[in-house]
């Protein structure tokens, strides 16, 4: 499993209705995409209490070739590049995916928690810590699913959680609204 995300920062006065309509019109295009476990179409909206506006889709890939086909194989990323410029695509190697207590419900929010791994600890111990944190979040009543992964170029971990209710705004995580969830190969995520 490979996790990726790009975040397109938008001005605070940007009409987020444009992004909402974009997702409504195009979001279903990846609902049957081979090699894609899930894509969460995410936004941050100042009108909803976010500190900034952004479009920030998060992906879990089951096949690296599908990731490549989307990003540089001409199978979808060109629209983002032509409309917004080429964003940096954060990439993490997946650790595990857990179904939560509310897996059968549609998630409405997501959180992304970045965790800097200790320079003094063995990466296997840090991975175990991320795994335990992510697994514990899967037991929350409103959790749809949660995953963890590590970027070995920066030794930064990520815990990504989809939920069916608005997270506490005091959380240290970045909070997103989920506009659509494509899950063509979610059953293959582990």
Rosetta blueprint (number, residue, H / E / L):
1 X L
2 X E
3 X E
4 X E
5 X E
6 X L
7 X L
8 X E
9 X E
10 X E
11 X L
12 X L
13 X L
14 X L
15 X L
16 X L
17 X H
18 X H
19 X H
20 X H
21 X H
22 X H
23 X H
24 X H
25 X H
26 X H
27 X H
28 X H
29 X H
30 X H
31 X L
32 X L
33 X L
34 X L
35 X L
36 X E
37 X E
38 X E
39 X E
40 X E
41 X E
42 X E
43 X E
44 X E
45 X L
46 X H
47 X H
48 X H
49 X L
50 X L
51 X L
52 X L
53 X E
54 X E
55 X E
56 X L
57 X L
58 X E
59 X E
60 X E
61 X E
62 X L
63 X L
64 X H
65 X H
66 X H
67 X H
68 X H
69 X H
70 X H
71 X H
72 X H
73 X L
74 X L
75 X L
76 X L
77 X H
78 X H
79 X H
80 X H
81 X H
82 X H
83 X H
84 X H
85 X L
86 X L
87 X L
88 X L
89 X L
90 X E
91 X E
92 X E
93 X E
94 X E
95 X E
96 X E
97 X E
98 X E
99 X E
100 X L
101 X L
102 X L
103 X L
104 X L
105 X L
106 X L
107 X L
108 X L
109 X E
110 X E
111 X E
112 X E
113 X E
114 X E
115 X E
116 X E
117 X L
118 X L
119 X L
120 X L
121 X L
122 X L
123 X H
124 X H
125 X H
126 X H
127 X H
128 X H
129 X H
130 X H
131 X H
132 X H
133 X H
134 X H
135 X H
136 X H
137 X H
138 X L
139 X L
140 X L
141 X L
142 X L
143 X E
144 X E
145 X E
146 X E
147 X E
148 X E
149 X E
150 X E
151 X E
152 X L
153 X L
154 X L
155 X L
156 X E
157 X E
158 X E
159 X E
160 X E
161 X E
162 X E
163 X E
164 X L
165 X L
166 X L
167 X L
168 X L
169 X L
170 X L
171 X L
172 X L
173 X L
174 X E
175 X E
176 X E
177 X E
178 X E
179 X E
180 X E
181 X E
182 X E
183 X L
184 X L
185 X L
186 X H
187 X H
188 X H
189 X L
190 X L
